Amino acid sequence: MFISKSWKKLGKIEILARNKMPDFKCKCGQPAKEICTECLCENGIEAMLCKKCAKEHECDEEMFLPVVNSPRMGMCGYTGHGDEEQKIIEESLK
């Protein structure tokens, strides 16, 4: 995500809409924390894993990405906002 340093000149950023993160569950019923990108295409929602099931999962750990609040979850290595981006967003909301 590119955030221009000139945004301060425009004034306070106003959030117009925000989506609520879906309550993704692992097949065991616990909240999903990881998504197996190797299983995503074949197994869909069953690729969602809690921490315990992720440790027991047959695929390599390097295939896991975190469950995040984004339609890009599980794609192209997307892991959500970086720390610096999150700080800028939070500051703009004050």
Stockholm file with secondary structure:
# STOCKHOLM 1.0

chainA/1-94         MFISKSWKKLGKIEILARNKMPDFKCKCGQPAKEICTECLCENGIEAMLCKKCAKEHECDEEMFLPVVNSPRMGMCGYTGHGDEEQKIIEESLK
#=GR chainA/1-94 SS CCCCGGGGGGCCCCCCCCCCCCCCBCTTSSBCCEEEHHHHHHHGGGGEECHHHHHHCSSCGGGEEECCSSTTTTSTTCCSCCHHHHHHHHHHTC
#=GC SS_cons        CCCCGGGGGGCCCCCCCCCCCCCCBCTTSSBCCEEEHHHHHHHGGGGEECHHHHHHCSSCGGGEEECCSSTTTTSTTCCSCCHHHHHHHHHHTC
//
